[in-house]
Amino acid sequence: MRRFLPLLFFIFTFFGYAQKNEDPKIGLVLSGGGAKGLAHIGALKVLEEAGVRVDYIGGTSMGAIIGGLYAAGYSATELDSIFHATNFNILIQDDIPRSAKTFYEKEDTEKYALTLPFDDFQISFPSGLSKGQNIYNLMARLTMHVSEIEDFSDLPIPFFCIAADIETGEEVILDEGSLAKAISASGAIPSLFSPVKINERLLTDGGVANNYPVEELRKRGAEIIIGVDVQDSLIAREELRSVFDILTQINNFRTIADMKVKKPLTDIYIKPDISAFSILSFDEGAAIIDSGRVATLEKMDKLKELAEDQSPREKFVVPKLEKFNISGLVLEGNSNYPRSYILGKLKLDYDEPYDLDDLGIGINNLSATGNFNRINYQLIPNEEPRDYTLAMQIEESENKTFLRLGLHYDELYQSAALVNLTKKSLMFTNDVVSLDMIVGDKFRYNFDYYIDKGYYWSIGLKSRYNNFDKDVSFDLARENAGLDELGGVREIVVDYKDFTNQFYVQTLFKQVFLFGMGAEHKYLNIASSTINNPQPQNRNNVFEDTHYFSTFGYLTYDSYDNKYFPRKGLYFNGDFHVYLLASNDDPDFAEFSIAKGEIGYATPLSSKFVMRFSTDTGFKIGNDNINVFDFFLGGYGNNLINNFIPFYGYDFISLSGDSYIRGLLELDYEAFSNNHIIASANFANVENRLYTTGRWFSWPDYSGYALGYGLDTFLGPMEVKYTYSPEVEESYWFFSLGFWF
């Protein structure tokens, strides 16, 4: 027996040594939790600091997004940088850069507060507040270097994530296919993001079915499991302030109950203190990331002990994909929109230098049309280096009819409600018909029919009816309407009606240039109820009752990043009308022209300050007897018709002449996100034959200043402005609520 004791001691010592130095397989499970999931980044930082080598990752929702990117080769520090540089408001709202939109699409998004599907004259609601396209675009870009990997076990770190079948509620394990698509599906928070279709199954946030997939991680060979749990806890009744809070609370009943079973299956359990945050607290991302770091530091001793038994992993460097070639395009899912239409929107030239920014711009151009529910894509490497085939899976929108709504108030038109009916593909695949009905204090309408041929010549028809009434000085009315003296009358109410019809053709250059020409019919009726005429046949109270026929051309360049509060960009608009005929019998009528031009520039001075400068001018060429097309300055507004020009310090229609020149300087301070304090100064010369006399270059006769506050909301800009002019020593308040239309 004594002879066997040394042998037994050797055997036990050997196995003890072997067990201690065994290289254990470490699994990392990351739960869902919306913005709270950013704590995973802080946890990963500490794992790296401790030297822990992660061998498997399983995640749900935000845990799938963070875990999927980590599995694709990004370090915790790189993930921190990525998420600090991400604007989550743009990401969540599917906000598409203005530069990606055609002029027609810009007008749509800058006029309507709400758009609802209205097929078969039945209102329906989208499956989510956002399609999730921007989330997918970001994930696709970040995972482009592993886009050819179909089996997620072949990633730098083997990975899987969880989604839920929205029809059955079943758990769906995603471990193959497109990584970008899989993690986008796992993170599709119900009601916030639309479900994602994968293999004919409609998938939503995995937290609905399994928010902490620790069992699956164990099945895949993980010997020791580290878990980071950022799930919500139950909250008190006084904190349940919205339907979204209540739905989240109901879902938390199940996930909290599940953790009673799942937590004991976790070897190192990490629970960051994220009670102060909500699932949408992305603006507090730095604090959330730090909460994950702090909680994981408490486990540092265990983590270091674990790392001592592991061999180090070879460092993976995410390659940067710079210029490359696209030599082919594979399309799936397009039936209504031809290949040429998609190629045109992508601006795809085969075998030309291309980069990820170019690809992102092309995808945004497609998304901005509103014709597609989702656009999935990946680059497939070809045999030649840096040469790829672009594979796209497109899900076309079935909605062709839309009900759009808007609200507005201003000093000229007063209160107005906008109801719009838009129909796409009425007679052709790429046509749009739109009718605005504006009711309120002043009835108006706008009708558009447009055949969009992209960078070829497009064709359109427009019709509008516009009217307003406004107090103007009698001297101004007499000068512009040829009135006789009326004793004691200082002001009259002008009733202005405009009915305009246009046929036009236009073409685009690189989304920001627009050139067009066409023919126009305009009927103007201008009268005053202030001037009473006892004789019905006496129409002296009607200043204008004429049909005009003209041709026109226009050139527009618009690279502003925002119509109402631009931070950067350049704007130019030039318009030239030649009036050929009039319906009245005035023997003095002769052909005349009106030319207008405006140029503006916006540039940031700092992260908070923006400077904007613009100048515009207009003049008449020819017949001096027609003054109804003179330029009228005063008031504040956008989208004013004909030759009405806003000018701070004066009320609407206070200054007039057949020519003018104006300059405007603005300093915009964004005190908080979407809250703007704006100081403005404008100067002008306005008179007849301004350019003939040479006074256009003289010191300005008129000036005005304004201090205003603006709030950028989903209903449009909410603005109030106090204005003052030293020439008249009077001040005016102007209010504007909602998009202008």
C-alpha positions in Angstrom: 0.0 0.0 0.0 2.8 2.4 0.9 4.3 1.8 -2.6 1.0 3.1 -4.1 0.8 6.3 -2.1 3.4 8.2 -4.1 1.7 7.1 -7.3 -1.7 8.3 -6.1 -0.2 11.6 -4.9 1.4 12.1 -8.4 -1.9 11.2 -10.1 -4.0 13.7 -8.0 -1.3 16.4 -8.3 -1.2 15.9 -12.1 -5.0 16.1 -12.5 -5.2 19.1 -10.2 -2.5 20.8 -12.2 -4.2 19.9 -15.4 -7.6 21.1 -14.2 -6.2 24.4 -13.0 -4.5 25.0 -16.3 -7.3 23.8 -18.5 -8.4 26.3 -21.2 -12.1 26.8 -20.5 -14.6 27.9 -23.2 -16.2 31.1 -22.0 -19.7 32.0 -23.2 -21.1 35.6 -22.9 -24.8 36.2 -22.8 -26.1 39.7 -23.3 -29.8 40.5 -22.6 -32.0 43.0 -24.3 -33.0 46.3 -22.7 -33.1 49.0 -25.4 -30.8 51.9 -24.6 -29.9 50.2 -21.3 -28.1 47.7 -23.4 -25.3 50.2 -24.0 -24.1 49.0 -20.6 -22.8 45.9 -22.4 -20.1 48.1 -23.9 -18.9 49.1 -20.4 -18.9 45.4 -19.4 -16.9 44.4 -22.5 -14.3 47.0 -21.6 -13.7 45.4 -18.2 -13.6 41.9 -19.7 -10.9 43.0 -22.1 -9.0 44.7 -19.2 -9.1 41.5 -17.2 -7.9 39.6 -20.2 -10.9 37.3 -20.6 -11.2 35.6 -23.9 -14.8 35.2 -25.0 -15.4 32.1 -27.1 -19.2 32.2 -27.7 -21.7 35.1 -27.7 -25.5 34.9 -27.5 -27.6 38.0 -27.3 -31.1 39.4 -27.6 -32.2 42.8 -28.9 -29.6 45.4 -28.0 -27.5 42.5 -26.6 -27.7 41.0 -30.1 -26.5 44.3 -31.7 -23.6 44.9 -29.3 -22.8 41.2 -29.2 -23.0 40.8 -33.0 -20.6 43.6 -33.6 -18.2 42.4 -30.9 -18.3 38.9 -32.5 -17.6 40.5 -35.9 -14.2 41.8 -34.6 -14.8 45.2 -33.0 -13.1 45.9 -29.7 -15.0 47.4 -26.8 -13.2 50.8 -27.3 -14.2 50.8 -31.0 -17.9 50.0 -30.0 -17.8 52.9 -27.6 -16.6 55.3 -30.3 -19.2 54.0 -32.8 -22.1 54.5 -30.4 -20.9 57.9 -29.2 -20.8 59.0 -32.8 -24.3 57.7 -33.6 -27.3 60.1 -33.6 -30.0 57.8 -32.2 -32.8 60.2 -33.0 -32.0 59.9 -36.7 -31.4 56.2 -36.4 -34.7 55.5 -34.6 -36.9 57.8 -36.6 -35.6 56.6 -40.0 -34.7 60.2 -40.7 -33.3 60.4 -44.2 -30.8 63.1 -45.1 -32.4 65.9 -47.0 -29.8 65.6 -49.7 -31.1 62.1 -50.6 -34.5 63.4 -51.5 -35.7 64.7 -54.8 -37.4 68.2 -54.7 -40.8 66.6 -54.8 -39.9 64.4 -51.8 -38.4 67.4 -49.9 -41.7 69.3 -50.3 -43.7 66.3 -49.0 -41.6 65.9 -45.8 -41.6 69.6 -45.2 -45.4 70.1 -45.5 -47.2 67.2 -43.9 -47.1 66.4 -40.2 -48.8 62.9 -40.5 -48.9 60.4 -43.3 -51.2 57.3 -43.1 -51.8 54.5 -45.7 -55.3 55.0 -47.2 -55.7 52.2 -49.7 -59.3 51.4 -50.6 -60.2 54.5 -48.7 -59.5 52.8 -45.4 -57.1 54.3 -42.9 -54.4 51.9 -41.7 -51.4 52.4 -39.5 -47.8 51.4 -40.1 -46.5 48.3 -38.2 -44.0 50.5 -36.4 -43.1 54.1 -35.9 -40.0 53.4 -37.9 -39.2 50.9 -40.7 -35.8 50.3 -39.1 -34.0 51.0 -42.4 -31.4 53.3 -40.8 -30.6 50.6 -38.1 -30.1 48.1 -40.9 -28.0 50.6 -42.9 -25.7 51.1 -40.0 -25.4 47.4 -39.2 -24.8 46.5 -42.8 -22.0 49.1 -43.0 -20.4 47.9 -39.8 -20.5 44.3 -40.8 -19.5 44.7 -44.4 -16.2 43.0 -43.8 -18.0 39.7 -42.8 -20.8 40.0 -45.2 -19.7 36.8 -47.1 -19.9 34.8 -43.9 -23.1 32.8 -43.9 -22.5 30.6 -40.8 -22.1 32.8 -37.7 -19.9 30.2 -36.1 -17.3 31.2 -38.6 -17.2 34.8 -37.3 -14.1 35.9 -35.3 -16.2 34.9 -32.2 -19.1 32.3 -32.8 -22.4 34.1 -32.4 -26.2 33.6 -32.3 -29.1 35.9 -31.5 -32.8 35.5 -30.7 -35.8 36.9 -32.5 -39.5 36.1 -32.1 -42.0 35.0 -34.7 -44.6 37.7 -34.6 -47.4 35.3 -35.8 -46.7 32.5 -33.4 -44.6 34.1 -30.6 -42.1 31.3 -31.0 -38.4 31.8 -30.2 -36.3 31.9 -33.4 -32.6 31.3 -33.2 -30.6 33.2 -35.8 -27.1 31.8 -36.4 -26.7 32.0 -40.2 -27.5 34.2 -43.2 -26.9 38.0 -43.1 -25.5 39.2 -39.8 -26.8 42.7 -40.3 -30.3 41.4 -41.0 -30.3 39.0 -38.0 -29.3 41.6 -35.4 -31.7 44.1 -36.9 -34.5 41.6 -36.5 -33.5 40.7 -33.0 -33.5 44.5 -32.1 -36.9 45.3 -33.8 -38.7 46.6 -30.7 -42.4 46.1 -31.2 -44.4 49.2 -32.1 -41.2 51.2 -32.4 -39.7 49.2 -35.4 -41.5 47.3 -38.1 -40.9 43.5 -38.1 -38.2 42.0 -40.3 -38.9 39.2 -42.8 -36.3 36.4 -42.8 -37.0 33.1 -44.6 -40.6 34.0 -45.0 -41.0 34.5 -41.2 -41.9 37.9 -39.8 -39.6 38.5 -36.9 -39.6 41.0 -34.1 -37.6 41.8 -30.9 -36.2 38.5 -29.4 -37.1 39.8 -25.9 -40.7 38.8 -26.5 -39.6 35.2 -26.5 -36.2 34.8 -24.8 -34.5 37.9 -23.4 -31.5 36.0 -21.8 -30.6 33.0 -23.9 -28.3 31.3 -21.4 -29.5 27.7 -22.1 -28.7 27.9 -25.8 -25.2 29.2 -25.0 -24.7 26.2 -22.7 -25.9 23.8 -25.5 -23.2 25.2 -27.8 -20.4 24.2 -25.6 -19.8 27.1 -23.3 -18.3 25.7 -20.1 -18.3 29.0 -18.1 -21.0 31.6 -18.7 -20.7 35.3 -18.0 -24.0 37.1 -18.2 -24.8 40.8 -18.4 -28.4 41.5 -17.5 -29.9 44.9 -18.4 -33.5 44.0 -18.2 -36.1 46.3 -16.7 -37.4 45.8 -13.2 -41.0 46.4 -12.3 -41.8 50.1 -11.6 -44.4 51.7 -9.3 -47.8 52.8 -10.6 -47.0 56.5 -10.4 -44.2 56.0 -13.0 -46.5 54.2 -15.5 -47.2 57.4 -17.4 -47.9 56.1 -21.0 -49.2 53.1 -22.9 -45.7 52.3 -23.8 -44.7 52.1 -20.1 -47.6 49.8 -19.4 -46.8 47.5 -22.3 -43.2 47.3 -21.2 -44.3 46.5 -17.6 -46.5 43.7 -18.8 -43.6 42.2 -20.8 -41.4 42.5 -17.8 -43.6 40.1 -15.8 -42.4 37.2 -17.9 -38.7 38.2 -18.2 -38.4 38.8 -14.5 -40.0 35.4 -13.8 -37.7 33.7 -16.3 -34.6 35.0 -14.6 -35.4 32.9 -11.5 -34.4 29.9 -13.6 -31.8 31.6 -15.8 -29.7 33.4 -13.2 -28.5 30.1 -11.5 -27.3 28.9 -14.9 -24.9 31.9 -15.1 -21.5 31.5 -13.5 -20.6 35.2 -13.3 -23.7 37.3 -13.2 -23.4 41.0 -13.8 -26.4 43.3 -13.1 -25.6 47.0 -13.9 -27.6 49.7 -12.0 -29.6 51.1 -14.9 -32.8 51.9 -12.9 -32.4 55.6 -13.7 -32.7 55.0 -17.4 -35.4 54.0 -19.9 -35.2 51.8 -23.0 -35.0 55.1 -25.0 -32.4 56.9 -22.9 -29.9 57.0 -25.8 -29.0 60.6 -25.0 -27.6 59.3 -21.7 -25.4 56.7 -23.4 -22.2 57.7 -21.7 -23.7 57.2 -18.2 -25.2 53.9 -19.2 -21.9 52.6 -20.6 -20.2 53.6 -17.4 -22.9 51.8 -15.3 -21.9 48.6 -17.1 -18.2 49.2 -16.4 -18.8 49.9 -12.7 -20.9 46.7 -12.2 -18.3 44.5 -14.0 -15.4 45.9 -12.0 -17.0 44.4 -9.0 -16.3 41.0 -10.6 -12.7 41.8 -11.5 -11.0 39.3 -9.2 -13.1 36.4 -10.6 -12.5 37.6 -14.1 -8.8 37.8 -13.7 -8.7 34.4 -12.1 -10.6 33.0 -15.1 -8.3 34.7 -17.6 -5.3 33.1 -16.0 -6.5 29.7 -17.2 -7.0 30.9 -20.8 -4.7 31.2 -23.7 -4.9 34.6 -25.4 -6.9 35.1 -28.6 -5.1 36.4 -31.7 -6.1 40.1 -32.1 -8.5 40.7 -35.0 -8.4 44.0 -36.8 -11.5 45.1 -38.7 -10.4 45.9 -42.2 -11.4 49.2 -43.7 -13.1 49.0 -47.1 -12.2 52.1 -49.0 -12.5 52.5 -52.8 -13.9 49.4 -54.6 -15.6 48.3 -57.8 -19.1 47.0 -58.2 -19.2 44.9 -61.3 -22.7 43.4 -61.0 -26.1 43.8 -59.4 -28.4 41.0 -58.2 -31.9 42.1 -57.4 -34.7 40.2 -55.6 -38.2 41.3 -54.8 -38.7 44.1 -57.3 -41.8 43.6 -59.5 -43.3 47.1 -59.9 -40.1 49.1 -60.2 -37.8 48.2 -63.0 -34.1 47.5 -62.7 -33.3 50.8 -64.5 -35.3 52.8 -61.9 -33.3 51.2 -59.1 -30.0 51.7 -60.9 -30.8 55.3 -61.5 -31.6 56.0 -57.8 -28.5 54.1 -56.7 -26.4 56.2 -59.2 -24.6 52.9 -59.8 -21.9 52.9 -62.6 -20.3 49.6 -63.0 -16.5 49.3 -62.7 -16.2 52.9 -61.4 -14.6 53.8 -58.1 -17.2 53.4 -55.4 -17.1 53.6 -51.6 -19.4 52.9 -48.7 -20.5 56.6 -48.5 -21.6 56.3 -52.2 -23.5 53.2 -51.4 -25.2 54.8 -48.4 -26.3 57.8 -50.5 -27.8 55.4 -53.1 -29.7 53.4 -50.5 -31.0 56.7 -49.0 -32.1 57.8 -52.4 -34.1 54.6 -52.8 -35.5 54.9 -49.2 -36.6 58.5 -49.7 -39.0 57.5 -52.5 -41.3 55.8 -49.9 -41.8 53.0 -52.4 -40.0 50.3 -50.4 -40.7 48.9 -46.9 -37.1 47.6 -46.5 -34.0 47.4 -48.6 -31.5 44.7 -47.6 -28.1 44.5 -49.3 -24.6 43.0 -49.0 -21.4 43.1 -51.0 -20.3 39.6 -52.3 -16.6 39.4 -53.2 -15.6 38.4 -56.7 -12.4 36.7 -57.8 -10.7 40.0 -58.6 -9.5 41.9 -55.5 -11.7 44.8 -54.3 -14.3 43.8 -56.8 -17.9 43.0 -55.6 -21.4 42.1 -56.7 -24.1 44.1 -55.0 -26.9 41.7 -53.9 -30.1 43.5 -52.9 -33.3 42.1 -51.5 -36.1 44.7 -51.9 -39.5 44.6 -50.2 -41.8 46.9 -52.2 -44.5 48.8 -50.4 -48.0 47.7 -51.1 -49.4 51.1 -50.0 -50.2 53.3 -53.0 -52.7 55.7 -51.5 -52.0 58.0 -48.6 -53.9 60.4 -46.4 -51.7 63.3 -45.2 -52.5 65.9 -42.6 -51.1 69.2 -41.4 -51.9 72.2 -39.2 -50.7 75.8 -39.4 -51.2 79.3 -38.1 -49.7 82.6 -39.3 -50.6 86.2 -39.3 -51.5 86.3 -43.0 -53.6 83.2 -43.6 -54.5 82.6 -40.0 -55.6 79.1 -38.9 -55.5 76.4 -41.4 -55.9 72.6 -41.5 -54.5 70.6 -44.4 -56.0 67.4 -45.7 -54.1 65.7 -48.6 -54.9 62.7 -50.7 -51.9 61.2 -52.6 -52.1 58.4 -55.1 -49.0 56.7 -56.5 -48.9 54.7 -59.7 -52.2 56.0 -60.9 -51.6 55.5 -64.6 -47.9 54.8 -64.7 -45.5 53.1 -62.3 -43.7 56.3 -61.5 -46.4 58.9 -61.4 -47.9 60.7 -58.4 -51.2 62.6 -58.1 -51.7 64.8 -55.0 -54.6 67.1 -53.9 -54.3 69.5 -50.9 -57.5 70.8 -49.4 -56.8 73.6 -47.0 -59.7 74.7 -44.8 -59.8 77.2 -42.0 -60.0 81.0 -42.1 -59.1 81.0 -45.8 -60.0 78.1 -48.2 -57.1 77.1 -50.6 -56.2 74.1 -52.7 -53.1 72.7 -54.5 -53.3 70.0 -57.1 -50.2 68.2 -58.6 -49.7 65.5 -61.1 -46.2 64.4 -61.7 -44.4 61.7 -63.7 -41.1 61.1 -62.1 -38.4 60.1 -64.6 -35.5 60.8 -62.3 -32.6 62.3 -64.2 -34.5 62.4 -67.5 -37.1 65.0 -68.3 -40.1 64.7 -66.0 -43.6 66.1 -66.7 -46.0 67.7 -64.4 -49.3 69.6 -64.0 -50.1 72.0 -61.2 -53.2 73.9 -60.2 -53.7 76.1 -57.1 -56.2 78.4 -55.6 -55.0 80.9 -53.0 -56.7 83.8 -51.3 -56.2 86.1 -48.3 -57.3 89.5 -47.2 -55.1 92.1 -45.5 -55.3 95.7 -44.3 -53.0 97.9 -46.4 -52.4 101.6 -46.5 -54.6 103.6 -48.9 -51.6 105.3 -50.4 -50.0 101.9 -51.2 -53.3 100.7 -52.8 -53.8 103.9 -54.7 -50.3 103.7 -56.1 -50.6 100.1 -57.2 -54.3 100.0 -58.2 -54.9 103.5 -59.6 -57.5 104.5 -57.0 -58.9 108.0 -56.8 -58.7 109.9 -53.5 -61.2 108.9 -50.8 -61.6 111.5 -48.1 -60.6 110.3 -44.7 -59.6 106.7 -45.7 -56.2 105.7 -44.4 -56.4 101.9 -44.8 -58.5 99.6 -46.9 -58.9 95.8 -46.7 -57.6 94.1 -49.9 -59.2 90.8 -50.8 -56.6 88.9 -52.9 -57.5 85.8 -55.0 -55.1 83.8 -57.2 -56.0 80.9 -59.5 -52.9 79.5 -61.2 -52.4 76.5 -63.6 -49.1 75.3 -64.9 -47.7 72.7 -67.3 -44.0 72.1 -66.9 -41.1 69.8 -67.7 -38.1 69.5 -65.4 -34.9 67.5 -64.8 -32.6 66.8 -61.9 -28.9 66.9 -61.6 -27.4 65.1 -58.6 -30.5 65.6 -56.4 -29.6 69.2 -55.6 -30.0 70.9 -59.1 -33.4 71.4 -60.6 -34.1 73.0 -64.0 -37.5 73.4 -65.6 -39.7 75.3 -68.0 -43.3 75.5 -68.8 -46.5 77.5 -69.6 -48.8 79.2 -67.1 -52.3 80.5 -66.9 -53.0 82.9 -63.9 -56.2 84.5 -62.9 -56.0 87.4 -60.5 -59.0 89.0 -58.7 -58.1 91.8 -56.3 -60.9 93.8 -54.7 -61.7 95.7 -51.5 -64.8 95.5 -49.4 -63.8 98.8 -47.7 -64.9 100.8 -50.8 -68.7 100.6 -51.0 -70.5 101.1 -54.3 -74.2 101.6 -54.3 -74.4 101.0 -58.1 -74.1 97.2 -58.8 -72.7 98.0 -62.2 -69.9 100.1 -60.7 -66.9 97.9 -60.2 -64.5 100.5 -59.0 -63.9 98.4 -55.9 -62.3 95.7 -58.1 -58.7 96.6 -58.8 -57.8 93.6 -60.9 -59.9 90.9 -62.7 -57.6 89.5 -65.4 -56.4 86.3 -66.9 -52.6 86.2 -67.7 -50.8 83.8 -70.0 -47.0 83.3 -69.7 -44.1 81.1 -70.2 -41.4 80.5 -67.6 -38.2 78.9 -66.7 -36.5 78.2 -63.4 -33.2 76.9 -61.9 -32.8 75.8 -58.3 -29.9 74.5 -56.3 -30.6 73.4 -52.8 -28.1 71.7 -50.5 -29.5 73.0 -47.2 -29.7 70.2 -44.6 -32.9 71.7 -43.2 -35.5 73.9 -44.8 -36.5 75.9 -41.8 -33.3 75.9 -39.6 -30.4 75.0 -41.9 -27.0 74.5 -40.3 -25.1 74.2 -43.5 -25.5 74.3 -47.3 -26.2 76.6 -50.2 -29.4 77.7 -51.8 -30.1 79.4 -55.1 -33.4 79.9 -56.9 -33.9 81.8 -60.2 -37.2 82.4 -61.9 -38.0 84.2 -65.2 -41.6 84.7 -66.4 -42.6 86.2 -69.8 -46.2 87.5 -69.8 -47.5 87.3 -73.3 -51.2 87.8 -73.2 -53.9 89.2 -70.9 -57.7 88.8 -71.1 -58.7 92.4 -70.5 -59.3 94.9 -73.2 -56.6 97.3 -72.1 -55.0 98.7 -75.3 -51.9 99.6 -73.3 -51.0 96.0 -72.5 -47.7 94.9 -73.9 -45.5 91.9 -73.3 -43.4 92.2 -70.2 -41.1 90.0 -68.0 -40.5 89.4 -64.3 -37.1 88.1 -63.1 -36.3 87.0 -59.6 -33.3 85.4 -57.9 -32.3 84.4 -54.4 -29.1 83.0 -53.0 -28.5 81.8 -49.4 -25.7 80.3 -47.4 -25.6 78.6 -44.0 -22.5 77.6 -42.1 -21.9 76.5 -38.5 -19.7 78.8 -36.3 -19.6 76.2 -33.5 -21.7 73.2 -32.3 -24.3 75.7 -31.1 -24.0 78.8 -33.4 -25.0 79.0 -37.0 -24.7 82.0 -39.3 -27.0 82.4 -42.3 -26.8 85.0 -45.0 -29.1 85.5 -48.0 -29.8 88.1 -50.6 -32.5 88.2 -53.2 -33.7 90.6 -55.9 -36.4 91.0 -58.5 -37.2 93.4 -61.3 -39.6 94.0 -64.2 -38.6 94.3 -67.8 -41.0 96.1 -70.2 -44.6 97.4 -69.7 -44.9 99.8 -66.8 -48.7 99.9 -66.9 -49.2 96.5 -65.2 -48.3 96.9 -61.5 -50.2 93.9 -60.1 -46.9 91.9 -60.4 -44.9 94.4 -58.4 -42.9 93.2 -55.4 -44.6 93.7 -52.1 -42.4 93.5 -49.0 -43.3 93.0 -45.3 -44.2 90.4 -42.7 -42.8 87.0 -42.1 -43.4 83.7 -43.9 -42.4 80.9 -46.2 -44.0 79.7 -49.4 -45.6 83.1 -50.1 -47.1 83.3 -53.6 -46.3 85.5 -56.5 -44.1 88.4 -55.6 -44.8 88.8 -51.9 -41.5 89.0 -50.0 -41.1 88.7 -46.2 -39.3 91.6 -44.5 -38.8 92.1 -40.8 -39.8 95.4 -39.2 -42.8 96.0 -41.5 -46.2 94.5 -41.7 -47.3 92.5 -44.8 -47.6 94.4 -48.0 -46.1 97.6 -46.5 -43.5 98.3 -49.3 -43.8 98.0 -53.0 -42.1 98.7 -56.3 -41.4 97.0 -59.6 -37.9 96.1 -58.4 -36.2 95.5 -55.2 -33.0 94.1 -53.6 -32.8 92.7 -50.1 -30.2 91.2 -47.7 -30.7 89.1 -44.6 -28.3 88.1 -41.9 -29.2 85.6 -39.1 -27.4 84.2 -36.1 -29.0 81.0 -34.8 -28.2 79.7 -31.3 -29.5 76.2 -30.6 -29.7 76.4 -26.9 -31.0 72.8 -26.6 -31.8 70.2 -29.2 -34.3 71.7 -31.7 -34.7 74.9 -29.7 -33.4 77.9 -31.6 -32.9 81.6 -30.6 -32.5 83.6 -33.7 -31.3 87.2 -34.1 -32.0 88.7 -37.6 -31.3 91.9 -39.5 -32.6 92.7 -43.0 -32.1 95.6 -45.4 -33.7 96.6 -48.7 -34.2 99.1 -51.4 -37.6 99.0 -53.1 -38.8 101.3 -55.8 -39.7 101.5 -59.5 -36.9 101.1 -62.0 -34.4 100.5 -59.2 -31.8 99.1 -61.6 -32.3 101.8 -64.2 -31.6 104.6 -61.7 -28.6 102.8 -60.2 -30.0 103.1 -56.6 -29.8 99.3 -56.1 -26.2 99.8 -55.0 -26.9 102.7 -52.6 -27.3 102.7 -48.9 -30.6 100.8 -48.1 -33.7 102.9 -47.5 -35.4 100.3 -45.4 -34.2 98.1 -42.5 -35.7 95.9 -39.9 -34.5 93.7 -37.0 -36.0 90.6 -35.3 -35.4 88.5 -32.3 -37.2 85.1 -32.3 -37.6 81.7 -30.8 -38.2 78.6 -32.8 -38.9 75.0 -31.9 -38.5 72.3 -34.5 -41.2 69.7 -34.0 -42.8 66.9 -35.9 -45.7 69.3 -36.7 -43.3 71.7 -38.2 -41.5 74.8 -36.8 -43.2 76.7 -33.9 -41.9 80.3 -34.1 -42.5 83.7 -32.5 -40.7 86.8 -33.6 -40.5 90.3 -32.3 -39.5 92.8 -35.1 -38.7 96.5 -35.2 -37.8 99.0 -37.9 -36.1 102.3 -37.0 -37.5 104.1 -40.0 -41.2 103.7 -38.9 -40.4 103.4 -35.2 -42.9 100.6 -34.9 -42.7 97.0 -33.8 -44.6 93.9 -34.9 -45.1 90.4 -33.4 -45.3 87.5 -35.9 -46.4 84.0 -35.0 -46.0 80.9 -37.0 -47.1 77.4 -35.9 -46.6 74.3 -38.0 -45.3 73.6 -41.5 -46.0 76.2 -44.2 -48.4 75.2 -47.0 
